[in-house]
Amino acid sequence: MFGVGALSLMQICGLGRLRPNTLFIGFKESWRTASPESCEEYVNVLRHAFDMHYGAAVLRNFEDVDINDPDSL
């Protein structure tokens, strides 16, 4: 379901030419223990983003960043 929801959001977001062009996605920490279907769905989200000409950023350890502190960014 994650892949279907992500693809739907990428397709419907924006207003005319004012469309976002970057996908931010969290790093899949559990890829070694996750099911093959779950890993394939994660990769397919990235693949769909590239097919739609989105840039992609995979965020890792983002919970350690304090967005209110400019020095931590």
Steps between C-alpha positions, in 0.01 A plus 500: 500500500793735562591500131144567385464791743836653407424475128157657550650791692765557232231505231247731666714755683565844362301762319559536127865578442554543874590140569756366742790327330673327790411187694634468855483145626638339813778244483369146531687385810342154503586395146692192618209359700209637294312289252612511137163652407552786745847575362369484143221744587755742649718484187196540277408826675845633412467366145163672452646825632781485244253411223300812592820712486515554874822540687534262793660541840531202732521625858687301762528584873270795447345460845829632645463835319336788686328702228469797734879524538662633179842375613381138496398514134 
